């Protein structure tokens, strides 16, 4: 448990006055709407799942907006933010990333990849932002894109502006600047971390990028069109001759695939326990389950096997050019919920389900490239040159964004910055077996990469592994290993204990 400072009555009054005075903070385009001391023990709503284990400490909460304005259609836009500055400050600053289309200022706690103890409870000053617009229709409301400035703020401008302002407020409140600055986010937040390393390389000392939505247009092509079309082509038809995609792959088919996948790849790490530790070494092929002559049970029809292989393989042009990577054969591929695996076809993840039987990949791919939002630049010489550290992680069962896309970027970035050996001194990539999108799935989805990053930045100690646990495997722990290594059982001791595994 991280310590929380108990304030005397006099100290609390002094701190409250110092906090409240920030409402008069002046900076061009900045309006401070709230600056109030929050007493220790106050609870914050946690939008990302179960509650945290540490109490919220006493802190100063500052809220406001940057560049408030009327935009397209008279709608009010502005970059709203919330900054939490704890009384027992550790001297560091963390910015938390957003999710989906943003549009909401989440509680500034710093939950991502922080294990059981969020950043605020550790003493970090933490800031969050809606990146310049308000969501009116849930987490995937992208109507704001009709306004050019709102689109630019979401794409790459807002986070850098909020980070700059947060650092100014921190310096004024504490009387000294933050010693180190960190960013941590997943999904949209993962993309934001990449953008910051690429476009604002001096803004942060350490960045964690999880399951990044780095090429949303192309991932939508994969999951919203390519995969549904592959299954529509084999699905039974309704009375109007439209495909019933939910019936393309049956529950029996999914169990057959799941069992065969585990039999093929589970024990490669030295123990059969429902976790595939080396996804790149898994050579599963659904064609091996194709029915032989005279057999119709415990096998797949040739059409189903081909459709599964096509869907998982990712979108290709008629000439065979891969426009977005395929997905991994992992334990969550057949999941039915709450986040469906890609072999559990149903309504599209983004937008309505398609009943199309064909997709023009070349045309769609050109339309789906979004240069302002996509985070593909590989020249990180300035970021790495000032000592920046960059950690990627991606759930192997993520059905929204392929882990192979993030991994492909990591390989390209390594090649552009001196090769894997040189880049390993400041960047790492972690596959997370079984994890779905930013959490959940049949895997170990709780891990503390934040401590690993801080130790790397501030002490020069590169992570050798990070211990992971999860609700899917109670009492079980495993090391997550930076690529190219993966966890392997040592051959003796409790198979549920991470200490009996090594990174090979």
C-alpha positions in Angstrom: 0.0 0.0 0.0 1.3 3.4 -1.0 1.5 5.9 1.9 -1.1 8.7 2.3 0.0 11.7 4.3 -2.2 12.7 7.2 -2.4 16.4 7.4 -2.7 18.5 10.5 -5.6 21.0 10.6 -3.2 23.9 10.0 -1.4 22.2 7.1 -4.7 21.2 5.5 -6.0 24.8 5.6 -2.7 26.1 4.1 -2.9 23.5 1.4 -6.6 24.2 0.7 -5.8 27.9 0.2 -2.9 27.1 -2.1 -5.2 24.9 -4.2 -8.1 27.3 -4.3 -5.8 30.1 -5.5 -5.2 28.2 -8.7 -8.6 29.3 -9.9 -7.0 32.6 -10.7 -4.3 31.0 -12.9 -3.8 33.0 -16.1 -2.6 31.7 -19.4 -3.8 32.6 -23.0 -6.9 30.6 -24.0 -7.2 28.9 -20.6 -10.2 29.1 -18.3 -9.9 27.5 -14.8 -13.4 26.5 -13.6 -12.6 24.7 -10.4 -9.7 24.4 -8.0 -10.7 22.6 -4.8 -9.0 20.4 -2.2 -10.3 16.9 -2.1 -10.1 15.1 1.3 -8.4 11.7 1.6 -10.7 8.7 1.3 -13.0 10.3 -1.3 -14.2 7.8 -4.0 -14.0 8.3 -7.7 -16.1 6.4 -10.3 -14.0 3.9 -12.1 -15.2 3.5 -15.7 -12.7 0.8 -16.6 -13.9 -2.1 -14.3 -13.5 -3.2 -10.7 -12.4 -0.7 -8.0 -8.8 -0.1 -7.1 -7.3 -1.4 -3.9 -5.7 1.8 -2.6 -7.6 4.7 -1.0 -7.6 8.0 -2.8 -5.2 10.4 -1.1 -5.9 14.1 -0.3 -5.3 16.0 -3.5 -6.0 19.3 -5.2 -8.3 19.0 -8.2 -8.2 21.6 -10.9 -10.6 21.6 -13.8 -10.8 23.9 -16.8 -10.9 24.3 -20.6 -8.4 25.4 -23.2 -9.6 27.3 -26.3 -13.3 27.3 -25.7 -15.2 28.3 -28.8 -18.3 27.9 -30.9 -17.7 25.5 -33.9 -19.6 24.0 -36.7 -23.3 24.2 -36.2 -22.8 26.5 -33.2 -21.7 23.6 -31.0 -19.5 24.5 -28.1 -16.0 23.0 -28.3 -12.9 23.2 -26.1 -10.3 21.0 -24.6 -11.6 20.1 -21.1 -9.2 18.7 -18.5 -9.0 17.5 -14.9 -5.7 17.6 -13.0 -5.2 15.8 -9.6 -2.2 16.9 -7.6 -1.8 14.8 -4.4 -0.6 16.2 -1.1 2.0 13.5 -0.8 3.6 14.1 -4.2 6.3 11.8 -5.5 7.6 14.5 -7.8 6.4 13.0 -11.1 3.6 13.7 -13.6 1.5 11.2 -15.5 -1.0 11.9 -18.3 -3.6 9.2 -18.8 -4.8 8.4 -22.3 -8.4 8.3 -23.5 -10.6 5.7 -25.1 -12.9 5.3 -28.1 -13.8 8.7 -29.5 -12.9 10.4 -26.2 -15.3 13.2 -25.5 -15.4 12.6 -21.7 -13.0 13.8 -19.0 -12.3 10.6 -17.1 -11.3 10.7 -13.4 -7.6 11.5 -13.3 -6.4 8.3 -11.5 -3.8 6.8 -13.9 -5.2 3.2 -14.0 -3.7 1.9 -17.2 -1.1 -0.8 -16.8 -0.6 0.1 -13.2 -1.6 -3.2 -11.6 -3.4 -2.8 -8.3 -2.3 0.7 -7.4 -3.2 3.5 -9.8 -0.8 6.4 -10.3 -2.6 9.0 -8.2 -2.4 6.6 -5.2 1.3 6.3 -5.7 1.8 10.1 -5.5 1.8 11.0 -9.2 0.1 14.2 -10.3 -2.3 12.9 -12.9 -4.2 14.7 -15.7 -6.9 13.6 -18.1 -8.7 15.3 -21.0 -11.6 14.9 -23.4 -9.3 16.0 -26.3 -11.5 18.9 -27.4 -15.1 17.8 -27.7 -18.0 16.3 -25.8 -19.5 12.8 -26.5 -23.3 12.9 -27.0 -23.9 9.3 -28.1 -21.6 7.1 -26.0 -17.9 6.1 -26.3 -17.9 5.8 -30.1 -19.4 9.1 -31.0 -17.3 10.6 -33.8 -19.7 13.3 -34.9 -17.2 15.9 -33.7 -15.1 15.2 -36.8 -17.4 17.5 -38.8 -15.5 20.4 -37.1 -11.9 20.7 -38.4 -10.4 22.0 -35.2 -12.1 19.4 -33.1 -10.7 16.7 -35.4 -7.2 18.1 -35.3 -7.4 18.4 -31.5 -8.5 14.7 -31.2 -5.9 13.6 -33.8 -2.8 15.0 -32.1 -3.0 18.6 -30.8 -5.0 18.4 -27.5 -2.8 16.1 -25.4 0.3 18.1 -26.0 -1.5 21.3 -25.0 -3.0 19.8 -21.9 0.4 18.3 -20.9 2.0 21.7 -21.2 -0.7 23.4 -19.1 -0.6 20.6 -16.5 3.1 21.0 -16.1 2.7 24.8 -15.5 0.0 24.2 -12.9 2.1 21.6 -11.1 5.1 23.9 -11.0 3.0 26.7 -9.6 1.2 24.5 -7.0 4.3 22.6 -5.7 6.8 25.4 -6.2 8.9 23.3 -8.5 8.5 21.4 -11.8 7.8 17.7 -12.1 11.0 15.7 -12.2 9.8 13.2 -14.8 6.8 13.1 -17.1 5.0 9.9 -18.2 2.1 9.0 -20.4 0.1 5.8 -20.2 -2.9 4.7 -22.3 -4.6 1.9 -24.1 -6.6 1.7 -27.4 -7.2 5.4 -28.4 -4.9 6.2 -25.4 -2.3 3.8 -26.9 -2.5 5.7 -30.2 -2.1 9.0 -28.3 1.1 7.7 -26.7 2.5 6.8 -30.1 1.5 10.2 -31.5 3.3 12.0 -28.6 6.5 10.0 -29.1 6.4 10.8 -32.8 5.2 14.5 -32.9 6.1 15.8 -29.5 9.2 13.8 -28.7 10.4 16.0 -25.8 7.1 16.1 -24.0 7.5 12.8 -22.0 10.3 10.8 -20.5 8.4 7.5 -20.6 5.3 6.3 -22.6 3.2 3.1 -22.3 1.2 2.3 -25.4 -1.3 -0.5 -25.1 -3.4 -2.1 -27.8 -3.1 1.1 -29.9 -5.8 2.2 -32.2 -3.0 3.2 -34.6 -4.8 2.6 -37.9 -8.5 2.7 -37.1 -9.7 3.0 -40.6 -7.8 -0.2 -41.7 -8.7 -2.1 -38.6 -12.4 -1.2 -39.3 -11.9 -2.6 -42.8 -10.7 -5.9 -41.3 -13.3 -6.3 -38.6 -16.2 -4.5 -40.1 -16.0 -5.7 -43.7 -13.3 -8.3 -44.5 -14.2 -10.7 -41.6 -18.0 -10.4 -41.9 -17.8 -10.9 -45.7 -15.7 -14.0 -45.3 -18.4 -15.5 -43.0 -21.4 -14.1 -44.9 -20.1 -16.2 -47.9 -20.7 -19.5 -45.9 -23.6 -18.4 -43.7 -27.2 -19.8 -44.1 -29.6 -17.3 -45.7 -32.9 -15.9 -44.3 -36.1 -15.6 -46.3 -34.8 -12.5 -48.1 -31.6 -14.4 -49.1 -29.6 -12.3 -46.7 -26.8 -14.1 -44.8 -27.4 -15.0 -41.1 -23.8 -14.3 -40.0 -24.3 -15.5 -36.4 -24.9 -19.0 -37.8 -21.9 -19.2 -40.0 -19.8 -20.7 -37.2 -21.6 -22.9 -34.7 -20.9 -23.4 -31.0 -19.7 -26.9 -31.8 -17.3 -25.5 -34.4 -15.9 -23.0 -31.9 -15.3 -25.7 -29.3 -13.7 -27.9 -31.9 -11.3 -25.1 -32.9 -10.6 -24.0 -29.3 -9.7 -27.6 -28.3 -7.6 -28.2 -31.3 -5.8 -24.8 -30.9 -4.9 -25.7 -27.3 -3.8 -29.2 -28.2 -1.5 -27.7 -30.9 0.0 -24.7 -29.1 -0.7 -24.7 -25.3 2.1 -26.9 -24.1 4.8 -25.3 -26.2 5.8 -23.3 -23.1 6.3 -26.4 -21.0 2.9 -26.8 -19.4 -0.7 -27.2 -20.7 -2.7 -24.7 -18.7 -4.9 -22.8 -21.2 -2.3 -20.1 -21.9 -0.4 -19.8 -25.2 2.8 -18.0 -24.2 4.4 -17.9 -27.6 1.8 -16.7 -30.1 4.4 -16.3 -33.0 5.4 -19.9 -32.5 1.8 -21.2 -32.7 1.5 -23.0 -36.0 -2.2 -23.8 -35.9 -4.0 -24.2 -39.2 -7.8 -24.7 -39.3 -7.4 -26.7 -42.5 -6.1 -29.5 -40.3 -9.7 -29.9 -39.0 -11.3 -30.3 -42.5 -13.6 -33.3 -42.8 -12.2 -36.3 -44.5 -14.2 -38.4 -46.9 -17.2 -40.1 -45.1 -16.8 -38.0 -41.9 -19.1 -35.2 -40.9 -18.7 -34.8 -37.1 -15.8 -33.3 -35.1 -14.5 -31.7 -38.2 -15.0 -28.6 -40.3 -16.4 -28.5 -43.8 -13.8 -27.3 -46.4 -15.8 -24.1 -46.8 -15.8 -23.3 -43.1 -12.1 -24.0 -42.7 -11.3 -21.8 -45.7 -13.5 -19.0 -44.4 -11.9 -19.1 -41.0 -8.4 -19.0 -42.5 -9.4 -16.1 -44.7 -11.0 -14.1 -41.9 -8.1 -14.6 -39.5 -5.6 -13.9 -42.3 -6.7 -10.3 -42.7 -7.6 -8.2 -45.7 -5.7 -8.7 -48.9 -6.1 -7.2 -52.4 -7.0 -9.6 -55.3 -3.3 -9.5 -56.1 -2.4 -10.8 -52.6 -1.2 -7.5 -51.1 -1.8 -7.5 -47.3 -3.3 -4.1 -46.4 -3.8 -4.9 -42.7 -2.3 -7.8 -40.8 -4.1 -10.9 -39.9 -4.9 -11.9 -36.3 -3.3 -14.3 -33.9 -4.6 -17.8 -33.2 -5.1 -17.3 -29.5 -7.3 -18.7 -26.8 -9.8 -15.8 -27.0 -10.5 -16.2 -30.7 -13.7 -18.1 -30.0 -15.0 -16.0 -27.1 -18.7 -15.2 -27.1 -18.6 -12.2 -24.8 -18.6 -9.6 -23.4 -16.2 -8.8 -26.2 -16.6 -11.3 -29.0 -13.7 -13.1 -30.5 -13.3 -12.9 -34.3 -14.7 -16.4 -34.7 -17.9 -15.4 -33.0 -19.3 -13.3 -35.9 -22.3 -11.1 -35.1 -23.2 -7.5 -35.6 -20.3 -5.3 -36.6 -18.1 -3.9 -33.8 -18.3 -0.5 -35.3 -21.6 0.4 -37.0 -24.4 -1.9 -38.2 -23.7 -5.4 -39.4 -23.0 -5.8 -43.1 -24.8 -8.3 -45.3 -22.3 -7.7 -48.2 -20.9 -10.7 -50.0 -17.9 -8.9 -51.5 -15.5 -6.2 -50.4 -13.3 -4.1 -52.7 -10.2 -4.1 -50.5 -8.1 -1.8 -52.7 -10.7 0.9 -52.8 -11.6 0.6 -49.1 -7.9 0.6 -48.0 -7.2 3.8 -49.9 -10.3 5.5 -48.3 -9.4 4.2 -44.8 -5.9 5.7 -44.5 -6.1 8.6 -42.1 -2.8 10.5 -42.1 -3.8 13.0 -39.4 -4.8 10.2 -36.9 -2.7 7.3 -37.9 0.5 6.9 -35.9 3.0 5.3 -38.2 6.1 7.5 -38.2 9.2 5.5 -37.2 11.8 8.2 -36.8 12.1 8.5 -33.0 15.7 9.7 -32.8 14.8 12.8 -30.8 12.6 10.9 -28.4 15.2 8.2 -27.7 18.0 10.8 -27.9 16.8 12.6 -24.8 16.5 9.3 -22.8 12.8 8.6 -23.6 11.6 5.0 -22.9 8.7 3.5 -24.8 6.8 0.3 -23.8 4.2 -1.4 -26.1 1.9 -4.1 -25.0 -1.0 -5.8 -26.9 -3.5 -8.5 -26.0 -3.1 -11.5 -28.2 -6.9 -12.0 -28.4 -7.7 -8.4 -29.2 -10.5 -8.6 -31.8 -10.5 -4.9 -32.6 -6.9 -4.1 -33.4 -4.5 -6.8 -34.5 -1.5 -7.3 -32.2 0.4 -8.0 -35.4 -0.1 -4.5 -36.5 1.5 -3.0 -33.4 4.2 -5.7 -33.6 4.8 -4.8 -37.2 5.2 -1.1 -36.3 7.6 -2.1 -33.5 9.8 -4.1 -36.0 9.7 -1.3 -38.6 10.6 1.3 -35.9 13.4 -0.9 -34.7 14.8 -1.2 -38.2 14.6 2.6 -38.7 16.4 3.3 -35.4 19.6 1.2 -35.5 18.1 -2.3 -35.3 16.6 -4.4 -32.5 19.7 -4.4 -30.3 19.9 -0.6 -30.2 16.2 -0.1 -29.8 16.0 -2.6 -26.9 17.9 -0.1 -24.9 14.9 2.3 -24.9 11.8 0.4 -26.2 10.1 -3.0 -25.5 7.1 -4.9 -26.9 5.0 -7.3 -24.8 2.5 -9.8 -26.2 -0.2 -10.5 -23.5 -1.5 -14.1 -24.0 -5.3 -14.4 -23.9 -6.1 -10.8 -23.2 -8.8 -9.1 -25.3 -8.9 -5.4 -26.0 -7.1 -3.6 -23.1 -8.3 -6.3 -20.7 -10.6 -9.2 -20.2 -10.5 -12.4 -22.1 -9.0 -15.8 -21.1 -5.7 -14.4 -20.0 -3.7 -12.6 -17.3 -4.7 -9.0 -17.9 -3.5 -7.3 -14.6 0.2 -6.1 -14.7 2.3 -3.2 -13.5 4.2 -1.8 -16.4 4.2 1.7 -14.8 6.6 0.7 -12.1 8.8 -1.0 -14.8 8.8 2.1 -16.9 9.6 4.4 -13.9 12.5 2.2 -12.9 13.8 2.2 -16.5 13.6 6.0 -16.8 14.8 7.0 -13.4 17.2 4.2 -12.5 18.3 3.0 -15.9 17.0 -0.5 -15.1 15.4 -2.1 -18.1 12.5 -4.5 -17.3 13.4 -8.2 -17.6 9.8 -9.3 -17.2 6.6 -8.1 -15.6 4.3 -10.3 -13.4 0.8 -10.7 -14.7 -2.4 -12.0 -12.9 -6.0 -12.0 -13.9 -9.6 -13.0 -13.0 -9.6 -15.7 -15.7 -7.0 -17.7 -13.8 -7.5 -17.1 -10.0 -4.3 -17.7 -8.0 -2.2 -17.9 -11.2 0.7 -15.6 -12.1 3.0 -15.6 -15.1 5.8 -13.3 -16.3 5.2 -11.2 -19.3 8.4 -11.2 -21.3 9.6 -8.5 -23.7 9.9 -9.7 -27.3 11.6 -11.8 -28.6 11.4 -13.8 -25.3 8.3 -15.5 -23.9 7.5 -17.3 -20.6 8.5 -20.9 -20.4 8.1 -23.3 -17.4 11.4 -24.3 -15.8 10.2 -27.9 -15.4 9.7 -28.0 -11.6 7.7 -26.2 -9.0 4.1 -24.9 -8.9 2.9 -24.3 -12.4 0.7 -21.5 -11.2 3.6 -19.5 -9.7 5.4 -17.0 -12.0 8.7 -17.7 -10.1 8.8 -21.1 -11.8 8.9 -19.6 -15.2 11.7 -17.9 -17.1 11.8 -15.7 -20.2 13.3 -17.6 -23.1 
